[in-house]
């Protein structure tokens, strides 16, 4: 899980470290041909339109960071979910919902 500052598509320092490790993993031979969906999420603070856009920008920020680390951009698809998918057991308003997750597509 990659975290973000409040109301921002700026990756936190902890999130940057996690994204760097993820990028290194994607460059390993056993994952080179695999594609990933990068999902952006927000907490429920602010309006739905704002959060949908913010979540997409967060996913884009991670995808761009991965590309800067050498991951082919064609291997990464992005999608923003806003506050619609909070972490299990967490309220939609919980700040820990401000995150980006990656899922294997193929």
N, C-alpha and C positions, 0 to 999 in steps of 0.2 A: 504494500500500500504506500503510495507516494502522497505526501501531504502538501498543503498550500496555505499561504497567508490568507487571512480573512478578506473577502471581497476582491480577491486577486488571483491571477493566473501565474503568480510567482511561486516557484517551487521552493519549499523550505530547505534549509541546509541539510536536515535529516533526509528529506525527500530526494535531494540531489544525490546524496550518497547511495540511497537505495536505487535510484534510476541508473547510476553509474554501474552498479553491480548487475542490474538487470541487462543493461546494454552489453556488458562483458559476456553474460550468459547467452545472449542472442547471437553473439559472434562465434560461439563454440560450434564445431563441425556438426554435432548431432542436432542442432537447432537451426542451422543455416537456411534450410528450405522452408521453415515453418513461418506461418503468418499469425499475427496477433491483433486482437481488438483491444484498443486502449479506451477504457470507459472513464469519463469524467463524471464526478459526483459533487454535490454541494450539500450544505445543510439547508434548512428551510427558511432561514432569515432572508428577507427581501422577497420580491415577487417572482412568480414562476418564469416569466419571460427573461428576466435578468439572470436567474439561476440556470436556465437552460443554456443561454449563451455562455455564461461563465464556465459551466461544466464542459462545454465543447472546447472553449479556449484552453482550459486546463489539460484536456486530452491532447490538444494540438501542441501545447508546450512540452509535454512529455515526448510526443512523437518527434518533435523537432530536436529535442535534447538527444534522443536515441540516434537520430540521423547525424548529429554532430559527433557522436561517438563512433560512427562508422556503420550503423545499421541501415540497410537499404530501406528507404522510405516506402517503397512498394510493398514491403512486408508488414506494414503497420496501417491499420484502419482505425479511425477515431469516431467516437460517438459521445454525445453529452446526454446525461440522464437527469440533470438538475437534482432536486431533492426527492425524486420518486423512488429511489432504492436505498434507504438508510441501512447502515450496518445492522446485522441481526441483534436484536435485544436493545437497540438504541432508538431514542426518539429522533424524529426528523430534524429537530433543532440542535442536536448534539454536534458540536464543532468537529468531532472525529469523522463526521460524514464528508468533510471537505477533503477529498482524496481522488486519486486515479488508480484504477486497477487494470491489469492486463489479463486477457484470456486468450488461450490458444484457439485459433480458428481452424488451421489445418497445417 
